[in-house]
Every structure is written in structure tokens, then in C-alpha cells.
């Protein structure tokens, strides 16, 4: 196997695991609420702590990656992931579980940015959009693993033992990254002084940042936490059946991510218009979710959640877009800062959606369909704002990037 490809698959393994950790609370949410005797808001906060530490780690991450390189950075941070996963698995109470989730978030906070840094060093510019989208697609295989397989495993051995297994797998991933991945010399990275004021004064930074906030907040809010409870509460589906439907989001993303990346790299040769198109379809799907009734067919759910994942993958192109709006010397920093908006959005949306559900309250032990529709309307508003704002972003031709 080409050494560059082998290194890519080694480093992407940690991102695969980060996505597993990210969405794993969805199918085990009933177990968590029961074990810790918590409300929907508290569950949203528990899941969200992964994202809060993840988000704020983005600020120092760019300089750390530039100084240490992807290999050393990922292996160092993986220590927090392993400790957090172990702590979460054995947590005797809600507070300890929060600490565990927070450590996991801190540990995997570098996984995607390290992968993008690796791609920028080892692949050509006109491959960046495709490779970054492929990376996110592989990450969603991790999300796929956190649906039906995790649901089934948690039924047989419990969610705690399941996380003990994933802790061991994380340790093995860190070991293989250390053994296989190589960092290019600093001289090859063309680093320069980062003008932070230039980033903050650039309108594209704020437009793309806001879009990432609403897009990823919505995407993970449903995929990573509230989609499965929605299916179980509204359509009376089992944990495994709900997991199968939620898995369609990851399947859609796995197909859509590389396709949208290739579309923006090679066919349309535009980040802006591919993003506007993809998020517009994504918006239509969200509106459709607000129109479903308890009598809607399971086939309809499968189709909608697949399309949700397929066109939701478009948001990942925002990283390519922001990278091309700034000099290479600022690429690591600006992508990390944009990632802050995305991850912070995920934390905020999961928490707020839980608050909205609690405002309606449970009826017969389940949240009513009206409560979930209210949360989806919040998502609709966010994506509508994103699509509208993106028309005002600037485009840089990929060939000249």
C-alpha cells in the first residue's frame, strides 16, 4: 500500500473514533436517563460537554498542530480520550459522567483538524476538497457504528462494557498512529506569521463560521442525540429499529460527502454554490420532518434520514471554502477557528433542544410529537439564516487557490 495512503488511514482512525464518541449518546440515551435519573435538558448537557471542551480546544489547536505536527498532536491528545472514555464507562454518577464526556471531547478535539493538516501536507490543493469530504465520510462510518452495532452491543453487554471495549480500541488507534504516521519537516509547511486581525476583519470568516454553527448544530443535534428518542417516542420504535433509521444519516453522509467534495473540486469548481444548493435541500428535509405525523411510514423515515445525511454532508465543504480565502500560513488557524463554530453549535443545539422538549414535558413517559416539531423548527430557522447569509460570501476559483 502506498505509504501516504497507509498514513492517511492510520490518522483517520482517530477521527472515526471521535465520531463514534460524538453520536454514541443517541441510542443509549434511555439507558443514560435511567441510570443517572436525569431529564432531557440534563441529557443534552451531558452529551454537550463533549462539544464544549472540543470547541474551546480549537483556539490553541492551530499553533499546536503547526508546531508538533499531526502525529504527535493526535497521540498526545488521545491520552485524554482514553482517560475520559474509561471514566465515562465506570462513572458512578452524573457528575463523573460529565467529566468523562468532557475529557473525551478534549481528547478528540484535534482529530479532524490534524487530518486536514495531514491532507494539506501530503496531498495537492485540488485534492483537498475531495479528501476532506472523504475524511468526514469515514468519520460517519464511526457514526454508523454508534447506531445499530452499539444499540445491539449495549443490549447484550450493557452500555458501560461497550465503552470499555471502545476505550481499548482507542488505545490501539493511538499506538498505530504513532508507529505509522510521519510528519513532514517544518520547512515543508511554508509557515508564516498569522495575522489574527485580518481573520477577524474578514466577512467570509463570520459568514462561514455562522453557517458552520447552524449547520453542524442542527446536523449533530438530530444525528447525535435527539433523532433516536424522536423515533422511539413518536413512532414507538425499539432502540434497534430507531438505530437502523438513524444509521441512514451516516450512510447518506458516506455517499454524499465525497460526491459533494468532488463536485466542488472538479465539476462545478465552486464552494459557495455547491454549499448553497446542498444546504437548501437539507433545509427542505428539515421542513419535511416538521410535517410528519405519527402515521408516517417507516420507509418515509428511512428515505428522509438518508437524504438528510447525503445533503447535510455539504457543510463540510465550508472548510475548503475558508481555507481558500486566506494565505496558507493562516490555514491551520482559520480552519480550527471555523471548527470552533461548528462544534460549539453542536453543544448549544443539543442542550437547547433538550430544554424545548422539557418545556413540553412527557406524556405517558414520552415526549409528544409537538415537542420534537418545535425543536426541528429551531433547526429550520438556523439553516434558513445560513443559506441566506451564504449568498454574501466571496468565492475564490479553486484553480487559483
C-alpha positions as CSV (number, residue, x, y, z in Angstrom):
1,X,0.0,0.0,0.0
2,X,1.2,3.5,-0.8
3,X,2.8,4.9,2.4
4,X,0.8,8.1,2.0
5,X,-2.5,6.2,1.9
6,X,-1.4,4.0,4.8
7,X,-0.7,7.1,6.9
8,X,-4.0,8.6,5.9
9,X,-6.0,5.6,7.1
10,X,-3.9,5.4,10.3
11,X,-4.6,9.1,11.3
12,X,-8.2,8.9,10.1
13,X,-8.8,6.1,12.6
14,X,-8.9,8.6,15.5
15,X,-11.4,10.7,13.6
16,X,-13.5,7.6,13.0
17,X,-13.5,7.1,16.8
18,X,-14.2,10.7,17.5
19,X,-17.4,10.5,15.5
20,X,-18.4,7.3,17.3
21,X,-18.0,9.1,20.7
22,X,-19.8,12.2,19.3
23,X,-23.1,10.4,18.4
24,X,-22.9,7.4,20.8
25,X,-25.3,9.0,23.3
26,X,-28.2,8.8,20.9
27,X,-29.1,5.1,21.0
28,X,-28.1,4.7,24.7
29,X,-30.0,7.9,25.8
30,X,-32.8,5.9,27.5
31,X,-30.1,4.0,29.5
32,X,-28.3,7.2,30.5
33,X,-31.6,8.9,31.6
34,X,-32.5,5.8,33.6
35,X,-29.1,5.2,35.2
36,X,-28.5,8.8,36.2
37,X,-32.2,9.7,36.8
38,X,-31.9,12.8,34.5
39,X,-34.2,15.0,32.4
40,X,-33.9,15.7,28.7
41,X,-32.1,19.0,29.5
42,X,-29.6,17.2,31.7
43,X,-29.0,14.6,29.0
44,X,-28.4,17.4,26.4
45,X,-25.9,18.9,28.8
46,X,-24.2,15.6,29.4
47,X,-23.8,15.0,25.6
48,X,-23.0,18.6,25.0
49,X,-20.0,18.7,27.4
50,X,-18.1,16.6,24.8
51,X,-18.6,19.6,22.4
52,X,-17.9,22.4,24.8
53,X,-14.3,21.2,25.6
54,X,-13.9,20.2,22.0
55,X,-14.9,23.6,20.8
56,X,-12.7,25.7,23.1
57,X,-9.7,23.5,22.4
58,X,-9.8,24.8,18.8
59,X,-8.2,28.1,19.7
60,X,-4.8,26.8,20.7
61,X,-5.0,23.8,18.4
62,X,-3.8,25.5,15.2
63,X,-0.5,26.7,16.6
64,X,0.0,23.3,18.4
65,X,-0.6,21.4,15.1
66,X,1.8,23.7,13.3
67,X,4.5,23.2,15.9
68,X,4.1,19.5,16.7
69,X,2.6,18.1,13.5
70,X,-0.5,15.9,13.2
71,X,1.2,12.7,14.5
72,X,2.5,14.0,17.9
73,X,-0.6,16.1,18.4
74,X,-3.1,13.3,17.9
75,X,-1.1,10.8,20.1
76,X,-0.8,13.4,22.9
77,X,-4.4,14.3,22.9
78,X,-5.5,10.7,22.7
79,X,-4.4,10.3,26.3
80,X,-7.4,12.5,27.4
81,X,-9.7,10.5,25.2
82,X,-8.7,7.2,26.7
83,X,-9.0,8.5,30.3
84,X,-12.4,10.1,29.6
85,X,-13.8,7.0,27.9
86,X,-12.7,4.9,30.8
87,X,-14.2,7.3,33.3
88,X,-17.5,7.6,31.4
89,X,-17.8,3.8,31.3
90,X,-17.3,3.4,35.1
91,X,-19.0,6.6,36.2
92,X,-20.9,6.1,39.4
93,X,-22.9,9.3,39.0
94,X,-24.0,12.1,36.6
95,X,-21.2,14.4,37.5
96,X,-18.5,11.8,36.9
97,X,-20.1,11.0,33.5
98,X,-19.9,14.7,32.6
99,X,-16.2,14.8,33.4
100,X,-15.7,11.7,31.3
101,X,-17.5,13.2,28.3
102,X,-15.6,16.5,28.7
103,X,-12.3,14.6,28.6
104,X,-13.3,12.7,25.6
105,X,-14.2,15.9,23.8
106,X,-10.9,17.4,24.7
107,X,-9.0,14.4,23.5
108,X,-10.6,14.0,20.1
109,X,-10.7,17.8,19.5
110,X,-7.7,17.6,17.3
111,X,-8.7,14.5,15.2
112,X,-10.3,16.3,12.2
113,X,-8.0,19.3,12.2
114,X,-5.0,17.0,12.3
115,X,-6.4,15.1,9.4
116,X,-6.9,18.3,7.4
117,X,-3.4,19.4,8.3
118,X,-2.1,16.0,7.2
119,X,-4.0,16.3,3.9
120,X,-2.7,19.8,3.2
121,X,0.9,18.5,3.7
122,X,0.7,15.2,1.7
123,X,-2.0,15.9,-1.0
124,X,-2.3,18.5,-3.7
125,X,-4.6,21.6,-3.5
126,X,-7.1,20.3,-6.0
127,X,-7.5,17.1,-3.9
128,X,-8.2,19.0,-0.7
129,X,-12.0,19.3,-1.0
130,X,-12.4,15.6,-2.1
131,X,-10.0,14.3,0.6
132,X,-11.6,16.4,3.4
133,X,-15.1,15.2,2.4
134,X,-13.8,11.6,2.2
135,X,-12.4,12.1,5.7
136,X,-15.8,13.2,7.1
137,X,-17.4,10.3,5.3
138,X,-15.1,7.9,7.0
139,X,-15.9,9.7,10.3
140,X,-19.5,8.9,9.6
141,X,-18.7,5.2,9.5
142,X,-17.9,5.8,13.1
143,X,-21.3,7.4,13.5
144,X,-22.8,4.3,11.7
145,X,-21.0,2.1,14.3
146,X,-22.6,4.1,17.0
147,X,-26.2,3.3,15.8
148,X,-27.2,-0.4,15.2
149,X,-24.0,-2.0,16.4
150,X,-23.8,0.0,19.6
151,X,-27.5,-0.5,20.2
152,X,-27.1,-4.3,19.8
153,X,-23.9,-4.4,21.9
154,X,-25.5,-2.4,24.7
155,X,-28.4,-4.7,24.8
156,X,-26.1,-7.8,25.2
157,X,-23.3,-6.5,27.4
158,X,-24.6,-3.0,28.6
159,X,-23.5,0.4,27.6
160,X,-20.7,0.5,30.2
161,X,-19.0,-2.6,28.9
162,X,-19.4,-1.3,25.4
163,X,-17.4,1.8,26.3
164,X,-14.7,-0.3,27.9
165,X,-14.2,-2.0,24.6
166,X,-14.1,1.3,22.7
167,X,-11.5,2.5,25.2
168,X,-9.2,-0.3,24.3
169,X,-9.8,0.3,20.6
170,X,-8.8,4.0,21.1
171,X,-5.6,2.9,22.7
172,X,-4.8,0.7,19.8
173,X,-5.6,3.6,17.3
174,X,-3.1,5.9,19.1
175,X,-0.4,3.2,19.0
176,X,-0.8,2.7,15.2
177,X,-0.8,6.4,14.5
178,X,2.5,6.7,16.4
179,X,4.0,3.8,14.5
180,X,2.8,4.6,11.0
181,X,2.2,8.3,10.5
182,X,5.2,10.6,9.6
183,X,5.3,14.4,9.9
184,X,6.9,16.4,7.2
185,X,9.7,18.8,8.3
186,X,8.6,22.2,9.4
187,X,10.4,23.8,6.4
188,X,8.0,22.0,4.1
189,X,4.9,23.6,5.6
190,X,5.7,27.2,4.5
191,X,4.6,28.6,7.8
192,X,4.4,32.3,8.3
193,X,3.1,34.9,10.7
194,X,-0.6,34.6,11.3
195,X,-2.4,38.0,11.2
196,X,-5.3,37.4,13.6
197,X,-6.8,40.8,13.0
198,X,-7.0,40.0,9.2
199,X,-9.0,36.9,10.0
200,X,-11.4,38.7,12.4
201,X,-12.0,41.5,9.9
202,X,-12.8,39.2,7.0
203,X,-16.6,38.9,6.4
204,X,-16.2,35.4,5.0
205,X,-14.8,34.2,8.3
206,X,-18.0,35.3,10.1
207,X,-20.4,34.1,7.3
208,X,-18.8,30.7,7.1
209,X,-18.4,30.5,10.8
210,X,-22.1,31.2,11.4
211,X,-23.1,28.7,8.8
212,X,-20.9,26.0,10.5
213,X,-22.6,26.9,13.8
214,X,-26.1,26.3,12.5
215,X,-25.4,23.5,10.1
216,X,-23.4,21.3,12.4
217,X,-25.5,22.2,15.4
218,X,-28.6,21.0,13.5
219,X,-26.9,18.0,12.0
220,X,-25.4,16.6,15.2
221,X,-28.4,17.7,17.3
222,X,-30.5,15.2,15.4
223,X,-28.0,12.6,14.5
224,X,-26.0,12.6,17.7
225,X,-28.8,12.8,20.3
226,X,-32.4,13.6,19.6
227,X,-33.1,11.7,16.4
228,X,-33.3,8.3,18.1
229,X,-35.5,9.4,21.0
230,X,-37.8,11.1,18.4
231,X,-38.2,7.9,16.5
232,X,-38.8,5.9,19.7
233,X,-41.2,8.4,21.3
234,X,-43.2,9.4,18.3
235,X,-43.3,6.2,16.2
236,X,-43.0,3.7,19.1
237,X,-39.9,2.1,17.6
238,X,-37.4,-0.1,19.5
239,X,-33.9,1.0,20.2
240,X,-32.5,-1.2,17.5
241,X,-35.1,-0.1,14.9
242,X,-34.5,3.6,15.7
243,X,-30.8,2.9,15.4
244,X,-31.3,1.5,11.9
245,X,-33.1,4.6,10.7
246,X,-30.6,7.0,12.3
247,X,-27.8,5.0,10.6
248,X,-29.2,6.2,7.3
249,X,-27.8,9.7,8.2
250,X,-24.3,8.2,8.3
251,X,-24.9,6.2,5.1
252,X,-26.1,9.3,3.3
253,X,-23.1,11.2,4.5
254,X,-20.7,8.5,3.5
255,X,-22.1,8.7,-0.1
256,X,-22.8,12.4,-0.2
257,X,-19.5,13.7,1.3
258,X,-17.1,12.5,-1.3
259,X,-19.6,13.3,-4.1
260,X,-20.1,16.8,-3.0
261,X,-16.4,17.3,-2.4
262,X,-15.6,16.0,-5.9
263,X,-18.5,18.2,-7.3
264,X,-16.9,21.3,-5.8
265,X,-13.3,20.4,-6.7
266,X,-13.7,19.1,-10.3
267,X,-17.2,19.7,-11.8
268,X,-18.7,23.0,-10.6
269,X,-15.4,24.2,-9.2
270,X,-17.2,26.3,-6.7
271,X,-17.5,26.0,-2.9
272,X,-20.1,28.7,-2.5
273,X,-22.8,27.4,-4.9
274,X,-22.4,23.8,-4.0
275,X,-22.9,24.7,-0.4
276,X,-26.0,26.9,-1.1
277,X,-27.5,24.1,-3.2
278,X,-26.8,21.3,-0.7
279,X,-28.0,23.2,2.4
280,X,-31.1,24.3,0.5
281,X,-32.1,20.6,0.0
282,X,-31.1,20.0,3.6
283,X,-33.5,22.7,4.6
284,X,-36.3,21.1,2.7
285,X,-35.7,17.8,4.5
286,X,-35.9,19.6,7.9
287,X,-39.2,21.2,6.9
288,X,-40.5,17.8,5.9
289,X,-39.7,16.5,9.4
290,X,-42.0,19.1,10.9
291,X,-44.8,17.8,8.6
292,X,-44.6,14.2,9.6
293,X,-47.4,12.6,11.6
294,X,-47.4,9.5,13.9
295,X,-48.9,7.6,11.0
296,X,-46.0,8.3,8.6
297,X,-44.5,5.1,7.1
298,X,-41.1,3.7,8.2
299,X,-40.0,3.7,4.6
300,X,-40.5,7.5,4.5
301,X,-38.3,7.9,7.6
302,X,-35.6,5.8,6.0
303,X,-35.6,8.0,2.9
304,X,-35.8,11.3,4.7
305,X,-32.9,10.5,7.1
306,X,-30.8,9.2,4.1
307,X,-31.3,12.5,2.2
308,X,-30.7,14.4,5.5
309,X,-27.2,12.8,5.7
310,X,-26.5,13.0,1.9
311,X,-27.1,16.7,1.6
312,X,-26.1,17.5,5.1
313,X,-22.6,16.5,4.1
314,X,-22.4,19.6,2.0
315,X,-21.5,21.7,5.1
316,X,-18.0,20.1,5.3
317,X,-17.0,22.0,2.1
318,X,-17.0,25.1,4.3
319,X,-13.6,24.1,5.5
320,X,-12.3,24.1,1.9
321,X,-14.0,27.4,1.3
322,X,-12.5,29.2,4.3
323,X,-9.0,27.7,3.6
324,X,-9.1,29.3,0.1
325,X,-10.0,32.7,1.5
326,X,-6.7,33.0,3.4
327,X,-3.0,32.5,2.9
328,X,-1.5,29.1,3.6
329,X,0.3,30.5,6.6
330,X,-3.2,31.1,8.2
331,X,-4.9,27.9,7.0
332,X,-4.4,25.9,10.2
333,X,-5.6,28.7,12.5
334,X,-8.6,29.7,10.4
335,X,-9.8,26.2,9.9
336,X,-9.5,25.5,13.7
337,X,-11.4,28.6,14.5
338,X,-14.2,27.7,12.0
339,X,-14.3,24.3,13.6
340,X,-14.9,26.1,16.9
341,X,-18.2,27.5,15.5
342,X,-19.3,24.0,14.3
343,X,-18.5,22.2,17.5
344,X,-19.9,24.9,19.7
345,X,-23.1,24.9,17.6
346,X,-23.4,21.1,18.3
347,X,-23.1,21.7,22.0
348,X,-25.6,24.6,22.1
349,X,-28.2,22.9,19.9
350,X,-28.2,19.6,21.8
351,X,-28.7,21.5,25.0
352,X,-31.4,23.9,23.7
353,X,-33.3,21.1,22.0
354,X,-33.4,19.3,25.4
355,X,-34.7,22.4,27.1
356,X,-37.5,22.7,24.5
357,X,-38.5,19.1,25.0
358,X,-38.7,19.6,28.7
359,X,-40.9,22.7,28.3
360,X,-43.5,20.4,26.7
361,X,-42.9,17.7,29.2
362,X,-43.5,13.9,28.9
363,X,-46.9,12.4,28.3
364,X,-47.1,8.7,29.3
365,X,-43.4,8.6,29.6
366,X,-42.7,10.0,26.2
367,X,-42.2,13.5,24.7
368,X,-45.0,14.4,22.3
369,X,-44.6,14.9,18.6
370,X,-45.3,18.7,19.1
371,X,-42.2,19.0,21.2
372,X,-40.0,17.4,18.6
373,X,-41.6,19.6,15.8
374,X,-40.7,22.6,17.9
375,X,-37.0,21.5,18.1
376,X,-37.0,20.9,14.3
377,X,-38.4,24.4,13.7
378,X,-35.4,25.8,15.6
379,X,-33.2,23.9,13.2
380,X,-35.1,25.2,10.2
381,X,-34.6,28.8,11.3
382,X,-30.8,28.2,11.7
383,X,-30.3,26.7,8.3
384,X,-32.5,29.4,6.6
385,X,-30.3,32.0,8.2
386,X,-27.2,30.1,6.9
387,X,-28.3,29.8,3.3
388,X,-29.4,33.4,3.2
389,X,-26.1,34.7,4.6
390,X,-24.0,32.5,2.3
391,X,-25.1,34.4,-0.8
392,X,-23.0,37.3,0.5
393,X,-19.8,35.2,0.8
394,X,-16.9,35.6,-1.7
395,X,-15.7,32.8,-3.9
396,X,-12.1,32.1,-5.0
397,X,-11.7,29.9,-8.0
398,X,-10.3,26.5,-7.0
399,X,-7.6,26.6,-9.7
400,X,-6.1,29.7,-8.2
401,X,-6.4,28.7,-4.6
